[in-house]
Amino acid sequence: MPELSRFFGIVIRMYVEGGGHHRPHFHAYYGGDVAVYAWDPVVLVAGSLPRRQQRLVEAWAELHVPELTANWTQLQQGDVRTAIDPLH
């Protein structure tokens, strides 16, 4: 489970998707909650987080669209992911 970032109790992960038909996305975990987000534009695709954590994840993703895209490409090609800076 490749972890990309961790901040304010939120863990961001991205997984290899077989078949190449999935929209690029990442998973955000907070406590027992899980949400899936696409980017460019940043949008909640599935699941949910508490409102505050949702806003933090959306802000983080907006800041890191190029890194998210690069990680998605790397993972789908079997390469190692690159960590992304957390929110401070």
mmCIF file as gemmi writes it, N, C-alpha and C atoms, coordinates in Angstrom:
data_model
loop_
_atom_site.group_PDB
_atom_site.id
_atom_site.type_symbol
_atom_site.label_atom_id
_atom_site.label_alt_id
_atom_site.label_comp_id
_atom_site.label_asym_id
_atom_site.label_entity_id
_atom_site.label_seq_id
_atom_site.pdbx_PDB_ins_code
_atom_site.Cartn_x
_atom_site.Cartn_y
_atom_site.Cartn_z
_atom_site.occupancy
_atom_site.B_iso_or_equiv
_atom_site.pdbx_formal_charge
_atom_site.auth_seq_id
_atom_site.auth_asym_id
_atom_site.pdbx_PDB_model_num
ATOM 1 N N . MET Axp A 1 ? 0.835 -1.179 0 1 0 ? 1 A 1
ATOM 2 C CA . MET Axp A 1 ? 0 0 0 1 0 ? 1 A 1
ATOM 3 C C . MET Axp A 1 ? 0.882 1.245 0 1 0 ? 1 A 1
ATOM 4 N N . PRO Axp A 2 ? 1.204 1.736 -1.154 1 0 ? 2 A 1
ATOM 5 C CA . PRO Axp A 2 ? 2.094 2.895 -1.22 1 0 ? 2 A 1
ATOM 6 C C . PRO Axp A 2 ? 1.502 4.141 -0.548 1 0 ? 2 A 1
ATOM 7 N N . GLU Axp A 3 ? 2.18 4.607 0.478 1 0 ? 3 A 1
ATOM 8 C CA . GLU Axp A 3 ? 1.768 5.821 1.172 1 0 ? 3 A 1
ATOM 9 C C . GLU Axp A 3 ? 2.486 7.001 0.53 1 0 ? 3 A 1
ATOM 10 N N . LEU Axp A 4 ? 1.708 8.008 0.142 1 0 ? 4 A 1
ATOM 11 C CA . LEU Axp A 4 ? 2.29 9.19 -0.482 1 0 ? 4 A 1
ATOM 12 C C . LEU Axp A 4 ? 2.554 10.305 0.507 1 0 ? 4 A 1
ATOM 13 N N . SER Axp A 5 ? 1.653 10.451 1.49 1 0 ? 5 A 1
ATOM 14 C CA . SER Axp A 5 ? 1.782 11.556 2.427 1 0 ? 5 A 1
ATOM 15 C C . SER Axp A 5 ? 0.978 11.257 3.682 1 0 ? 5 A 1
ATOM 16 N N . ARG Axp A 6 ? 1.31 12.004 4.747 1 0 ? 6 A 1
ATOM 17 C CA . ARG Axp A 6 ? 0.608 11.864 6.025 1 0 ? 6 A 1
ATOM 18 C C . ARG Axp A 6 ? 0.612 13.229 6.703 1 0 ? 6 A 1
ATOM 19 N N . PHE Axp A 7 ? -0.564 13.714 7.091 1 0 ? 7 A 1
ATOM 20 C CA . PHE Axp A 7 ? -0.659 15.009 7.762 1 0 ? 7 A 1
ATOM 21 C C . PHE Axp A 7 ? -1.948 15.091 8.561 1 0 ? 7 A 1
ATOM 22 N N . PHE Axp A 8 ? -1.872 15.687 9.732 1 0 ? 8 A 1
ATOM 23 C CA . PHE Axp A 8 ? -3.031 15.912 10.6 1 0 ? 8 A 1
ATOM 24 C C . PHE Axp A 8 ? -3.885 14.653 10.786 1 0 ? 8 A 1
ATOM 25 N N . GLY Axp A 9 ? -3.232 13.505 10.908 1 0 ? 9 A 1
ATOM 26 C CA . GLY Axp A 9 ? -3.942 12.255 11.11 1 0 ? 9 A 1
ATOM 27 C C . GLY Axp A 9 ? -4.526 11.641 9.85 1 0 ? 9 A 1
ATOM 28 N N . ILE Axp A 10 ? -4.283 12.256 8.715 1 0 ? 10 A 1
ATOM 29 C CA . ILE Axp A 10 ? -4.783 11.779 7.422 1 0 ? 10 A 1
ATOM 30 C C . ILE Axp A 10 ? -3.646 11.059 6.695 1 0 ? 10 A 1
ATOM 31 N N . VAL Axp A 11 ? -3.939 9.901 6.136 1 0 ? 11 A 1
ATOM 32 C CA . VAL Axp A 11 ? -2.956 9.154 5.358 1 0 ? 11 A 1
ATOM 33 C C . VAL Axp A 11 ? -3.437 9.113 3.912 1 0 ? 11 A 1
ATOM 34 N N . ILE Axp A 12 ? -2.544 9.458 2.992 1 0 ? 12 A 1
ATOM 35 C CA . ILE Axp A 12 ? -2.846 9.455 1.568 1 0 ? 12 A 1
ATOM 36 C C . ILE Axp A 12 ? -2.104 8.285 0.929 1 0 ? 12 A 1
ATOM 37 N N . ARG Axp A 13 ? -2.858 7.446 0.206 1 0 ? 13 A 1
ATOM 38 C CA . ARG Axp A 13 ? -2.262 6.3 -0.475 1 0 ? 13 A 1
ATOM 39 C C . ARG Axp A 13 ? -2.741 6.261 -1.926 1 0 ? 13 A 1
ATOM 40 N N . MET Axp A 14 ? -1.921 5.613 -2.755 1 0 ? 14 A 1
ATOM 41 C CA . MET Axp A 14 ? -2.274 5.409 -4.148 1 0 ? 14 A 1
ATOM 42 C C . MET Axp A 14 ? -1.905 3.976 -4.493 1 0 ? 14 A 1
ATOM 43 N N . TYR Axp A 15 ? -2.762 3.322 -5.26 1 0 ? 15 A 1
ATOM 44 C CA . TYR Axp A 15 ? -2.584 1.921 -5.593 1 0 ? 15 A 1
ATOM 45 C C . TYR Axp A 15 ? -2.44 1.718 -7.092 1 0 ? 15 A 1
ATOM 46 N N . VAL Axp A 16 ? -1.79 0.622 -7.469 1 0 ? 16 A 1
ATOM 47 C CA . VAL Axp A 16 ? -1.714 0.212 -8.861 1 0 ? 16 A 1
ATOM 48 C C . VAL Axp A 16 ? -3.093 -0.284 -9.269 1 0 ? 16 A 1
ATOM 49 N N . GLU Axp A 17 ? -3.564 0.151 -10.409 1 0 ? 17 A 1
ATOM 50 C CA . GLU Axp A 17 ? -4.873 -0.259 -10.921 1 0 ? 17 A 1
ATOM 51 C C . GLU Axp A 17 ? -4.665 -1.074 -12.186 1 0 ? 17 A 1
ATOM 52 N N . GLY Axp A 18 ? -5.156 -2.293 -12.178 1 0 ? 18 A 1
ATOM 53 C CA . GLY Axp A 18 ? -5.034 -3.145 -13.358 1 0 ? 18 A 1
ATOM 54 C C . GLY Axp A 18 ? -5.992 -2.727 -14.464 1 0 ? 18 A 1
ATOM 55 N N . GLY Axp A 19 ? -5.618 -2.972 -15.686 1 0 ? 19 A 1
ATOM 56 C CA . GLY Axp A 19 ? -6.503 -2.749 -16.815 1 0 ? 19 A 1
ATOM 57 C C . GLY Axp A 19 ? -6.443 -1.359 -17.42 1 0 ? 19 A 1
ATOM 58 N N . GLY Axp A 20 ? -5.938 -0.386 -16.717 1 0 ? 20 A 1
ATOM 59 C CA . GLY Axp A 20 ? -5.775 0.944 -17.274 1 0 ? 20 A 1
ATOM 60 C C . GLY Axp A 20 ? -7.06 1.703 -17.542 1 0 ? 20 A 1
ATOM 61 N N . HIS Axp A 21 ? -8.189 1.243 -17.016 1 0 ? 21 A 1
ATOM 62 C CA . HIS Axp A 21 ? -9.453 1.912 -17.3 1 0 ? 21 A 1
ATOM 63 C C . HIS Axp A 21 ? -9.94 2.788 -16.156 1 0 ? 21 A 1
ATOM 64 N N . HIS Axp A 22 ? -9.19 2.826 -15.072 1 0 ? 22 A 1
ATOM 65 C CA . HIS Axp A 22 ? -9.591 3.616 -13.918 1 0 ? 22 A 1
ATOM 66 C C . HIS Axp A 22 ? -9.149 5.071 -14.051 1 0 ? 22 A 1
ATOM 67 N N . ARG Axp A 23 ? -10.002 5.958 -13.584 1 0 ? 23 A 1
ATOM 68 C CA . ARG Axp A 23 ? -9.654 7.377 -13.525 1 0 ? 23 A 1
ATOM 69 C C . ARG Axp A 23 ? -8.54 7.537 -12.481 1 0 ? 23 A 1
ATOM 70 N N . PRO Axp A 24 ? -7.515 8.338 -12.755 1 0 ? 24 A 1
ATOM 71 C CA . PRO Axp A 24 ? -6.467 8.546 -11.755 1 0 ? 24 A 1
ATOM 72 C C . PRO Axp A 24 ? -7.078 9.062 -10.45 1 0 ? 24 A 1
ATOM 73 N N . HIS Axp A 25 ? -6.657 8.446 -9.342 1 0 ? 25 A 1
ATOM 74 C CA . HIS Axp A 25 ? -7.232 8.799 -8.053 1 0 ? 25 A 1
ATOM 75 C C . HIS Axp A 25 ? -6.308 8.385 -6.914 1 0 ? 25 A 1
ATOM 76 N N . PHE Axp A 26 ? -6.607 8.901 -5.717 1 0 ? 26 A 1
ATOM 77 C CA . PHE Axp A 26 ? -5.9 8.489 -4.509 1 0 ? 26 A 1
ATOM 78 C C . PHE Axp A 26 ? -6.925 8.251 -3.416 1 0 ? 26 A 1
ATOM 79 N N . HIS Axp A 27 ? -6.484 7.565 -2.373 1 0 ? 27 A 1
ATOM 80 C CA . HIS Axp A 27 ? -7.332 7.239 -1.237 1 0 ? 27 A 1
ATOM 81 C C . HIS Axp A 27 ? -6.857 8.039 -0.032 1 0 ? 27 A 1
ATOM 82 N N . ALA Axp A 28 ? -7.792 8.623 0.699 1 0 ? 28 A 1
ATOM 83 C CA . ALA Axp A 28 ? -7.482 9.368 1.922 1 0 ? 28 A 1
ATOM 84 C C . ALA Axp A 28 ? -8.126 8.638 3.096 1 0 ? 28 A 1
ATOM 85 N N . TYR Axp A 29 ? -7.352 8.366 4.129 1 0 ? 29 A 1
ATOM 86 C CA . TYR Axp A 29 ? -7.813 7.637 5.313 1 0 ? 29 A 1
ATOM 87 C C . TYR Axp A 29 ? -7.72 8.553 6.524 1 0 ? 29 A 1
ATOM 88 N N . TYR Axp A 30 ? -8.78 8.55 7.31 1 0 ? 30 A 1
ATOM 89 C CA . TYR Axp A 30 ? -8.777 9.303 8.561 1 0 ? 30 A 1
ATOM 90 C C . TYR Axp A 30 ? -9.619 8.51 9.553 1 0 ? 30 A 1
ATOM 91 N N . GLY Axp A 31 ? -8.969 7.988 10.591 1 0 ? 31 A 1
ATOM 92 C CA . GLY Axp A 31 ? -9.692 7.131 11.532 1 0 ? 31 A 1
ATOM 93 C C . GLY Axp A 31 ? -10.302 5.966 10.768 1 0 ? 31 A 1
ATOM 94 N N . GLY Axp A 32 ? -11.604 5.768 10.916 1 0 ? 32 A 1
ATOM 95 C CA . GLY Axp A 32 ? -12.288 4.698 10.209 1 0 ? 32 A 1
ATOM 96 C C . GLY Axp A 32 ? -12.898 5.132 8.888 1 0 ? 32 A 1
ATOM 97 N N . ASP Axp A 33 ? -12.653 6.376 8.485 1 0 ? 33 A 1
ATOM 98 C CA . ASP Axp A 33 ? -13.232 6.908 7.251 1 0 ? 33 A 1
ATOM 99 C C . ASP Axp A 33 ? -12.255 6.795 6.085 1 0 ? 33 A 1
ATOM 100 N N . VAL Axp A 34 ? -12.821 6.544 4.907 1 0 ? 34 A 1
ATOM 101 C CA . VAL Axp A 34 ? -12.02 6.458 3.685 1 0 ? 34 A 1
ATOM 102 C C . VAL Axp A 34 ? -12.734 7.238 2.59 1 0 ? 34 A 1
ATOM 103 N N . ALA Axp A 35 ? -11.971 8.004 1.844 1 0 ? 35 A 1
ATOM 104 C CA . ALA Axp A 35 ? -12.524 8.737 0.703 1 0 ? 35 A 1
ATOM 105 C C . ALA Axp A 35 ? -11.573 8.571 -0.479 1 0 ? 35 A 1
ATOM 106 N N . VAL Axp A 36 ? -12.142 8.575 -1.662 1 0 ? 36 A 1
ATOM 107 C CA . VAL Axp A 36 ? -11.369 8.46 -2.893 1 0 ? 36 A 1
ATOM 108 C C . VAL Axp A 36 ? -11.533 9.763 -3.663 1 0 ? 36 A 1
ATOM 109 N N . TYR Axp A 37 ? -10.413 10.332 -4.093 1 0 ? 37 A 1
ATOM 110 C CA . TYR Axp A 37 ? -10.412 11.609 -4.802 1 0 ? 37 A 1
ATOM 111 C C . TYR Axp A 37 ? -9.716 11.483 -6.146 1 0 ? 37 A 1
ATOM 112 N N . ALA Axp A 38 ? -10.28 12.122 -7.14 1 0 ? 38 A 1
ATOM 113 C CA . ALA Axp A 38 ? -9.599 12.34 -8.41 1 0 ? 38 A 1
ATOM 114 C C . ALA Axp A 38 ? -9.015 13.75 -8.344 1 0 ? 38 A 1
ATOM 115 N N . TRP Axp A 39 ? -8.185 14.098 -9.299 1 0 ? 39 A 1
ATOM 116 C CA . TRP Axp A 39 ? -7.629 15.456 -9.314 1 0 ? 39 A 1
ATOM 117 C C . TRP Axp A 39 ? -7.669 15.988 -10.741 1 0 ? 39 A 1
ATOM 118 N N . ASP Axp A 40 ? -7.509 17.279 -10.823 1 0 ? 40 A 1
ATOM 119 C CA . ASP Axp A 40 ? -7.492 18.011 -12.087 1 0 ? 40 A 1
ATOM 120 C C . ASP Axp A 40 ? -8.828 17.941 -12.814 1 0 ? 40 A 1
ATOM 121 N N . PRO Axp A 41 ? -9.904 18.405 -12.187 1 0 ? 41 A 1
ATOM 122 C CA . PRO Axp A 41 ? -9.994 19.092 -10.903 1 0 ? 41 A 1
ATOM 123 C C . PRO Axp A 41 ? -10.113 18.1 -9.744 1 0 ? 41 A 1
ATOM 124 N N . VAL Axp A 42 ? -9.818 18.586 -8.552 1 0 ? 42 A 1
ATOM 125 C CA . VAL Axp A 42 ? -9.945 17.762 -7.353 1 0 ? 42 A 1
ATOM 126 C C . VAL Axp A 42 ? -11.43 17.556 -7.071 1 0 ? 42 A 1
ATOM 127 N N . VAL Axp A 43 ? -11.829 16.286 -6.986 1 0 ? 43 A 1
ATOM 128 C CA . VAL Axp A 43 ? -13.232 15.959 -6.745 1 0 ? 43 A 1
ATOM 129 C C . VAL Axp A 43 ? -13.33 14.654 -5.952 1 0 ? 43 A 1
ATOM 130 N N . LEU Axp A 44 ? -14.266 14.622 -5.012 1 0 ? 44 A 1
ATOM 131 C CA . LEU Axp A 44 ? -14.545 13.413 -4.243 1 0 ? 44 A 1
ATOM 132 C C . LEU Axp A 44 ? -15.267 12.435 -5.154 1 0 ? 44 A 1
ATOM 133 N N . VAL Axp A 45 ? -14.734 11.227 -5.29 1 0 ? 45 A 1
ATOM 134 C CA . VAL Axp A 45 ? -15.294 10.209 -6.169 1 0 ? 45 A 1
ATOM 135 C C . VAL Axp A 45 ? -16.13 9.206 -5.386 1 0 ? 45 A 1
ATOM 136 N N . ALA Axp A 46 ? -15.676 8.863 -4.192 1 0 ? 46 A 1
ATOM 137 C CA . ALA Axp A 46 ? -16.378 7.86 -3.384 1 0 ? 46 A 1
ATOM 138 C C . ALA Axp A 46 ? -15.987 8.033 -1.922 1 0 ? 46 A 1
ATOM 139 N N . GLY Axp A 47 ? -16.84 7.523 -1.046 1 0 ? 47 A 1
ATOM 140 C CA . GLY Axp A 47 ? -16.556 7.56 0.382 1 0 ? 47 A 1
ATOM 141 C C . GLY Axp A 47 ? -16.786 8.932 0.975 1 0 ? 47 A 1
ATOM 142 N N . SER Axp A 48 ? -16.262 9.112 2.182 1 0 ? 48 A 1
ATOM 143 C CA . SER Axp A 48 ? -16.423 10.396 2.853 1 0 ? 48 A 1
ATOM 144 C C . SER Axp A 48 ? -15.405 10.546 3.975 1 0 ? 48 A 1
ATOM 145 N N . LEU Axp A 49 ? -15.164 11.787 4.326 1 0 ? 49 A 1
ATOM 146 C CA . LEU Axp A 49 ? -14.335 12.16 5.471 1 0 ? 49 A 1
ATOM 147 C C . LEU Axp A 49 ? -15.107 13.228 6.229 1 0 ? 49 A 1
ATOM 148 N N . PRO Axp A 50 ? -14.765 13.438 7.502 1 0 ? 50 A 1
ATOM 149 C CA . PRO Axp A 50 ? -15.349 14.59 8.191 1 0 ? 50 A 1
ATOM 150 C C . PRO Axp A 50 ? -15.021 15.864 7.405 1 0 ? 50 A 1
ATOM 151 N N . ARG Axp A 51 ? -15.886 16.849 7.469 1 0 ? 51 A 1
ATOM 152 C CA . ARG Axp A 51 ? -15.767 18.069 6.65 1 0 ? 51 A 1
ATOM 153 C C . ARG Axp A 51 ? -14.394 18.739 6.766 1 0 ? 51 A 1
ATOM 154 N N . ARG Axp A 52 ? -13.871 18.888 7.96 1 0 ? 52 A 1
ATOM 155 C CA . ARG Axp A 52 ? -12.56 19.536 8.134 1 0 ? 52 A 1
ATOM 156 C C . ARG Axp A 52 ? -11.466 18.763 7.404 1 0 ? 52 A 1
ATOM 157 N N . GLN Axp A 53 ? -11.45 17.451 7.576 1 0 ? 53 A 1
ATOM 158 C CA . GLN Axp A 53 ? -10.434 16.624 6.927 1 0 ? 53 A 1
ATOM 159 C C . GLN Axp A 53 ? -10.627 16.626 5.405 1 0 ? 53 A 1
ATOM 160 N N . GLN Axp A 54 ? -11.862 16.663 4.97 1 0 ? 54 A 1
ATOM 161 C CA . GLN Axp A 54 ? -12.142 16.731 3.54 1 0 ? 54 A 1
ATOM 162 C C . GLN Axp A 54 ? -11.52 18.001 2.946 1 0 ? 54 A 1
ATOM 163 N N . ARG Axp A 55 ? -11.704 19.118 3.614 1 0 ? 55 A 1
ATOM 164 C CA . ARG Axp A 55 ? -11.135 20.378 3.119 1 0 ? 55 A 1
ATOM 165 C C . ARG Axp A 55 ? -9.602 20.342 3.125 1 0 ? 55 A 1
ATOM 166 N N . LEU Axp A 56 ? -9.018 19.723 4.153 1 0 ? 56 A 1
ATOM 167 C CA . LEU Axp A 56 ? -7.562 19.606 4.199 1 0 ? 56 A 1
ATOM 168 C C . LEU Axp A 56 ? -7.037 18.767 3.033 1 0 ? 56 A 1
ATOM 169 N N . VAL Axp A 57 ? -7.696 17.652 2.764 1 0 ? 57 A 1
ATOM 170 C CA . VAL Axp A 57 ? -7.277 16.783 1.66 1 0 ? 57 A 1
ATOM 171 C C . VAL Axp A 57 ? -7.425 17.516 0.329 1 0 ? 57 A 1
ATOM 172 N N . GLU Axp A 58 ? -8.52 18.203 0.137 1 0 ? 58 A 1
ATOM 173 C CA . GLU Axp A 58 ? -8.732 18.942 -1.107 1 0 ? 58 A 1
ATOM 174 C C . GLU Axp A 58 ? -7.676 20.033 -1.296 1 0 ? 58 A 1
ATOM 175 N N . ALA Axp A 59 ? -7.351 20.745 -0.225 1 0 ? 59 A 1
ATOM 176 C CA . ALA Axp A 59 ? -6.313 21.781 -0.308 1 0 ? 59 A 1
ATOM 177 C C . ALA Axp A 59 ? -4.961 21.162 -0.645 1 0 ? 59 A 1
ATOM 178 N N . TRP Axp A 60 ? -4.627 20.056 0.016 1 0 ? 60 A 1
ATOM 179 C CA . TRP Axp A 60 ? -3.367 19.361 -0.246 1 0 ? 60 A 1
ATOM 180 C C . TRP Axp A 60 ? -3.3 18.919 -1.705 1 0 ? 60 A 1
ATOM 181 N N . ALA Axp A 61 ? -4.375 18.316 -2.198 1 0 ? 61 A 1
ATOM 182 C CA . ALA Axp A 61 ? -4.384 17.824 -3.581 1 0 ? 61 A 1
ATOM 183 C C . ALA Axp A 61 ? -4.23 18.956 -4.584 1 0 ? 61 A 1
ATOM 184 N N . GLU Axp A 62 ? -4.9 20.087 -4.335 1 0 ? 62 A 1
ATOM 185 C CA . GLU Axp A 62 ? -4.775 21.244 -5.229 1 0 ? 62 A 1
ATOM 186 C C . GLU Axp A 62 ? -3.32 21.703 -5.341 1 0 ? 62 A 1
ATOM 187 N N . LEU Axp A 63 ? -2.59 21.615 -4.247 1 0 ? 63 A 1
ATOM 188 C CA . LEU Axp A 63 ? -1.189 22.033 -4.234 1 0 ? 63 A 1
ATOM 189 C C . LEU Axp A 63 ? -0.257 21.049 -4.934 1 0 ? 63 A 1
ATOM 190 N N . HIS Axp A 64 ? -0.719 19.807 -5.102 1 0 ? 64 A 1
ATOM 191 C CA . HIS Axp A 64 ? 0.187 18.75 -5.563 1 0 ? 64 A 1
ATOM 192 C C . HIS Axp A 64 ? -0.299 17.986 -6.793 1 0 ? 64 A 1
ATOM 193 N N . VAL Axp A 65 ? -1.059 18.635 -7.653 1 0 ? 65 A 1
ATOM 194 C CA . VAL Axp A 65 ? -1.545 17.968 -8.873 1 0 ? 65 A 1
ATOM 195 C C . VAL Axp A 65 ? -0.404 17.387 -9.704 1 0 ? 65 A 1
ATOM 196 N N . PRO Axp A 66 ? 0.668 18.125 -9.984 1 0 ? 66 A 1
ATOM 197 C CA . PRO Axp A 66 ? 1.745 17.529 -10.796 1 0 ? 66 A 1
ATOM 198 C C . PRO Axp A 66 ? 2.369 16.286 -10.144 1 0 ? 66 A 1
ATOM 199 N N . GLU Axp A 67 ? 2.571 16.334 -8.825 1 0 ? 67 A 1
ATOM 200 C CA . GLU Axp A 67 ? 3.148 15.189 -8.119 1 0 ? 67 A 1
ATOM 201 C C . GLU Axp A 67 ? 2.194 13.997 -8.112 1 0 ? 67 A 1
ATOM 202 N N . LEU Axp A 68 ? 0.908 14.254 -7.955 1 0 ? 68 A 1
ATOM 203 C CA . LEU Axp A 68 ? -0.08 13.172 -8.004 1 0 ? 68 A 1
ATOM 204 C C . LEU Axp A 68 ? -0.083 12.506 -9.381 1 0 ? 68 A 1
ATOM 205 N N . THR Axp A 69 ? -0.051 13.315 -10.411 1 0 ? 69 A 1
ATOM 206 C CA . THR Axp A 69 ? -0.032 12.784 -11.773 1 0 ? 69 A 1
ATOM 207 C C . THR Axp A 69 ? 1.224 11.957 -12.018 1 0 ? 69 A 1
ATOM 208 N N . ALA Axp A 70 ? 2.359 12.459 -11.581 1 0 ? 70 A 1
ATOM 209 C CA . ALA Axp A 70 ? 3.618 11.721 -11.753 1 0 ? 70 A 1
ATOM 210 C C . ALA Axp A 70 ? 3.591 10.403 -10.996 1 0 ? 70 A 1
ATOM 211 N N . ASN Axp A 71 ? 3.076 10.418 -9.767 1 0 ? 71 A 1
ATOM 212 C CA . ASN Axp A 71 ? 2.987 9.184 -8.99 1 0 ? 71 A 1
ATOM 213 C C . ASN Axp A 71 ? 2.063 8.174 -9.655 1 0 ? 71 A 1
ATOM 214 N N . TRP Axp A 72 ? 0.925 8.641 -10.158 1 0 ? 72 A 1
ATOM 215 C CA . TRP Axp A 72 ? -0.012 7.734 -10.829 1 0 ? 72 A 1
ATOM 216 C C . TRP Axp A 72 ? 0.683 7.045 -12.011 1 0 ? 72 A 1
ATOM 217 N N . THR Axp A 73 ? 1.383 7.825 -12.813 1 0 ? 73 A 1
ATOM 218 C CA . THR Axp A 73 ? 2.082 7.271 -13.974 1 0 ? 73 A 1
ATOM 219 C C . THR Axp A 73 ? 3.148 6.277 -13.536 1 0 ? 73 A 1
ATOM 220 N N . GLN Axp A 74 ? 3.933 6.654 -12.518 1 0 ? 74 A 1
ATOM 221 C CA . GLN Axp A 74 ? 4.989 5.756 -12.028 1 0 ? 74 A 1
ATOM 222 C C . GLN Axp A 74 ? 4.406 4.438 -11.526 1 0 ? 74 A 1
ATOM 223 N N . LEU Axp A 75 ? 3.369 4.512 -10.717 1 0 ? 75 A 1
ATOM 224 C CA . LEU Axp A 75 ? 2.787 3.292 -10.143 1 0 ? 75 A 1
ATOM 225 C C . LEU Axp A 75 ? 2.193 2.391 -11.213 1 0 ? 75 A 1
ATOM 226 N N . GLN Axp A 76 ? 1.514 2.955 -12.185 1 0 ? 76 A 1
ATOM 227 C CA . GLN Axp A 76 ? 0.891 2.146 -13.221 1 0 ? 76 A 1
ATOM 228 C C . GLN Axp A 76 ? 1.931 1.464 -14.104 1 0 ? 76 A 1
ATOM 229 N N . GLN Axp A 77 ? 3.138 2.033 -14.153 1 0 ? 77 A 1
ATOM 230 C CA . GLN Axp A 77 ? 4.233 1.443 -14.924 1 0 ? 77 A 1
ATOM 231 C C . GLN Axp A 77 ? 5.094 0.514 -14.074 1 0 ? 77 A 1
ATOM 232 N N . GLY Axp A 78 ? 4.719 0.332 -12.805 1 0 ? 78 A 1
ATOM 233 C CA . GLY Axp A 78 ? 5.457 -0.565 -11.929 1 0 ? 78 A 1
ATOM 234 C C . GLY Axp A 78 ? 6.645 0.071 -11.244 1 0 ? 78 A 1
ATOM 235 N N . ASP Axp A 79 ? 6.771 1.391 -11.349 1 0 ? 79 A 1
ATOM 236 C CA . ASP Axp A 79 ? 7.882 2.088 -10.706 1 0 ? 79 A 1
ATOM 237 C C . ASP Axp A 79 ? 7.535 2.428 -9.258 1 0 ? 79 A 1
ATOM 238 N N . VAL Axp A 80 ? 8.535 2.839 -8.527 1 0 ? 80 A 1
ATOM 239 C CA . VAL Axp A 80 ? 8.376 3.201 -7.126 1 0 ? 80 A 1
ATOM 240 C C . VAL Axp A 80 ? 7.728 4.575 -7.037 1 0 ? 80 A 1
ATOM 241 N N . ARG Axp A 81 ? 6.87 4.752 -6.085 1 0 ? 81 A 1
ATOM 242 C CA . ARG Axp A 81 ? 6.201 6.044 -5.868 1 0 ? 81 A 1
ATOM 243 C C . ARG Axp A 81 ? 7.163 7.01 -5.207 1 0 ? 81 A 1
ATOM 244 N N . THR Axp A 82 ? 6.834 8.293 -5.303 1 0 ? 82 A 1
ATOM 245 C CA . THR Axp A 82 ? 7.622 9.361 -4.696 1 0 ? 82 A 1
ATOM 246 C C . THR Axp A 82 ? 6.764 10.038 -3.621 1 0 ? 82 A 1
ATOM 247 N N . ALA Axp A 83 ? 7.311 10.183 -2.423 1 0 ? 83 A 1
ATOM 248 C CA . ALA Axp A 83 ? 6.571 10.832 -1.345 1 0 ? 83 A 1
ATOM 249 C C . ALA Axp A 83 ? 6.244 12.282 -1.717 1 0 ? 83 A 1
ATOM 250 N N . ILE Axp A 84 ? 5.107 12.757 -1.236 1 0 ? 84 A 1
ATOM 251 C CA . ILE Axp A 84 ? 4.664 14.122 -1.485 1 0 ? 84 A 1
ATOM 252 C C . ILE Axp A 84 ? 4.616 14.845 -0.14 1 0 ? 84 A 1
ATOM 253 N N . ASP Axp A 85 ? 5.092 16.075 -0.121 1 0 ? 85 A 1
ATOM 254 C CA . ASP Axp A 85 ? 5.121 16.853 1.118 1 0 ? 85 A 1
ATOM 255 C C . ASP Axp A 85 ? 3.74 16.955 1.74 1 0 ? 85 A 1
ATOM 256 N N . PRO Axp A 86 ? 3.671 16.865 3.053 1 0 ? 86 A 1
ATOM 257 C CA . PRO Axp A 86 ? 2.4 17.021 3.757 1 0 ? 86 A 1
ATOM 258 C C . PRO Axp A 86 ? 2.02 18.499 3.891 1 0 ? 86 A 1
ATOM 259 N N . LEU Axp A 87 ? 0.795 18.739 4.32 1 0 ? 87 A 1
ATOM 260 C CA . LEU Axp A 87 ? 0.414 20.088 4.722 1 0 ? 87 A 1
ATOM 261 C C . LEU Axp A 87 ? 1.089 20.396 6.05 1 0 ? 87 A 1
ATOM 262 N N . HIS Axp A 88 ? 1.43 21.629 6.27 1 0 ? 88 A 1
ATOM 263 C CA . HIS Axp A 88 ? 2.038 22.033 7.539 1 0 ? 88 A 1
ATOM 264 C C . HIS Axp A 88 ? 1.139 22.992 8.247 1 0 ? 88 A 1
